[in-house]
Amino acid sequence: MSTKRSIILLVALLLMANGVFYGALADHGEHRGKRWYQKIFDWDDDDDDDDDHHIDNRRGSKHSSKRYLNPVSNPTYNEECGACHFAYQPELLPSGSWKKIVAGLSDHFGEEIDLDLESKKIIAEYLKANGAEYSAAKRAVKIMRSLRGQTPMRITDVPYIRHKHQDDDIPADAFQRESVGSMSNCIACHTTAENGIYDDDHVVIPR
């Protein structure tokens, strides 16, 4: 075989090998991209062990994520807010959202909430200190990821929570039923909501 033909053959082989390499690299990149997307939004694994480890906590240290939200522990918040509706865990919204909600109690979703200054201060501090961005609970982490900097006034406006309630297993009329009323009535279906547990295994949709 001539030197010229040998060189041409060698170049052709190198080009073929290069194409295989870049094809494999592209496939790997696409697979990696999918894994990145799944990890960022992580919509569908609430009943599985979460792999979100080494999440920053409020003190800036690193630790493994925990599974559930903390039950409400502030008696003032529980008594004052829980008297009218389910006392939501602070981890269901970022502190910026809670700040806006407490500041707007004069028109709290169409109602005027009259709180003494001391109670208002206690509730505001509790909600601010325990917002979703300070939590290592896997659901709080997913809430923050889905918000992308937004500070909604309603828990039902959180993209992650809205997505979870669009499941095909939820009857179309579920939130119109008198026993439920709306998506905001968590305790109607989530039987362990007061304990900070919202897993599907503990959901019972009333008739």
Buried (B, 14 or more C-beta within 10 A) or exposed (E): EEEEEEEEEEEEEEEEEEEEEEEEEEEEEEEEEEEEEEEEBBEEEBEEEBEBEEBEEEEEEEEEBBBBBBBBEBEBBBEBBBEEEBBBBBBBBBBBBBBEBBEEBEEBEEEEBEBEEEBBEBBBBBBBEBBBBBBBBBBBBBBBBBBEEEBBBEBBBBBBBEBBEEEEEBEEEBBEBEEBEEBBBBEBBBEBBBBBBBBEEBBEBEE
